[in-house]
């Protein structure tokens, strides 16, 4: 057996001293590992808090966007309710088909037709007058 390194200490005490030193080394290693885990946990906690904050901000933005979309849809629905319905459009179609606007004449066309008609009436009147004069006996 080895003699104790420190004079005046027996082998039992030396064994106890070695055992305590080994425990101290192991405890120090565990403390280092615990600090490492603690620092890692703190870092991950901070990262998670940042992500939760970003998600919260994104969620609020999405809610705001959804609210704006709902308001716009309500406005569109309100405006659509003010527009003509199917029955109104069908009634208008019936009247348009009845009136047939393609056969309408312009003022210019109407003036020309009237002038032609008046011209032809004048010619007919002249012809009638000429015929009457021809058929009248001379006095």
C-alpha positions in Angstrom: 0.0 0.0 0.0 0.9 3.6 -0.6 1.7 5.8 2.3 -0.4 8.9 2.7 0.9 12.0 0.9 0.2 14.1 3.9 2.1 13.1 7.1 -0.1 12.2 10.1 -3.1 11.0 8.0 -3.9 7.3 8.0 -5.1 5.4 5.0 -8.8 5.7 5.8 -8.6 9.4 5.8 -6.6 9.3 2.6 -9.3 7.2 0.9 -11.9 9.5 2.2 -9.9 12.5 0.9 -9.6 10.9 -2.6 -13.3 10.0 -2.6 -14.3 13.6 -1.6 -11.9 15.0 -4.3 -13.5 12.7 -7.0 -17.0 13.8 -5.8 -15.9 17.5 -6.0 -14.7 17.0 -9.5 -17.9 15.3 -10.5 -20.0 18.0 -8.9 -18.0 20.7 -10.6 -18.6 18.9 -14.0 -22.3 18.6 -13.2 -22.4 22.3 -12.3 -20.8 23.2 -15.6 -23.2 21.0 -17.5 -26.1 22.5 -15.5 -24.9 26.0 -16.4 -24.6 25.0 -20.1 -28.2 23.6 -20.0 -29.5 26.7 -18.2 -27.9 29.0 -20.7 -29.2 26.9 -23.6 -32.7 27.0 -22.0 -32.6 30.7 -21.5 -31.5 31.2 -25.1 -34.3 29.0 -26.4 -36.8 30.7 -24.1 -35.8 34.1 -25.6 -36.1 32.7 -29.1 -39.5 31.3 -28.4 -40.6 34.6 -26.9 -39.5 36.4 -30.0 -41.4 33.9 -32.2 -44.5 34.2 -30.1 -44.3 38.0 -30.3 -43.9 37.8 -34.1 -46.8 35.3 -34.4 -48.9 37.6 -32.2 -48.1 40.6 -34.4 -48.9 38.5 -37.6 -52.2 37.4 -36.0 -53.2 40.9 -35.2 -52.3 42.0 -38.7 -54.4 39.1 -40.2 -57.3 40.0 -38.0 -57.1 43.6 -39.2 -56.9 42.5 -42.8 -59.9 40.2 -42.3 -61.9 43.0 -40.7 -61.1 45.3 -43.6 -62.1 42.5 -46.1 -65.4 42.0 -44.2 -66.2 45.7 -44.3 -65.5 45.8 -48.1 -67.7 42.8 -48.6 -70.5 44.4 -46.6 -70.1 47.5 -48.8 -70.2 45.4 -52.0 -73.3 43.5 -50.8 -75.0 46.8 -49.9 -74.3 48.2 -53.3 -75.4 45.0 -55.0 -78.7 45.2 -53.2 -79.3 48.7 -54.7 -78.7 47.4 -58.3 -81.5 46.1 -60.6 -82.7 42.6 -60.1 -83.4 39.9 -62.6 -87.1 40.9 -63.0 -86.1 44.6 -63.6 -83.6 43.6 -66.3 -86.2 41.3 -67.9 -88.8 44.1 -68.0 -86.3 46.4 -69.6 -85.3 43.8 -72.1 -89.0 43.3 -73.0 -89.5 47.0 -73.6 -86.3 47.4 -75.6 -87.3 44.5 -77.8 -90.8 46.0 -78.1 -89.5 49.5 -79.1 -86.7 48.1 -81.2 -84.4 51.1 -81.1 -82.5 50.0 -84.2 -85.5 51.1 -86.2 -85.5 54.6 -84.7 -84.6 57.5 -87.1 -82.4 60.5 -86.5 -83.6 64.0 -86.9 -81.7 64.3 -90.1 -83.3 61.2 -91.5 -86.7 62.5 -90.5 -86.1 65.9 -92.1 -85.0 64.2 -95.4 -88.0 62.0 -95.4 -90.3 64.9 -94.8 -88.6 67.0 -97.6 -89.0 64.0 -100.0 -92.6 63.6 -99.1 -93.3 67.3 -99.4 -91.4 67.3 -102.7 -93.4 64.4 -104.0 -96.7 66.0 -102.8 -95.8 69.2 -104.6 -95.1 67.3 -107.8 -98.4 65.4 -107.4 -100.2 68.7 -106.9 -98.6 70.2 -109.9 -99.5 67.2 -112.0 -103.1 67.3 -110.8 -103.2 71.0 -111.5 -101.7 70.4 -115.0 -104.3 67.7 -115.7 -107.1 69.9 -114.6 -105.9 72.6 -116.8 -105.7 70.2 -119.7 -109.2 68.9 -119.2 -110.8 72.2 -118.7 -112.6 73.4 -121.8 -111.6 76.7 -123.1 -113.9 79.4 -122.5 
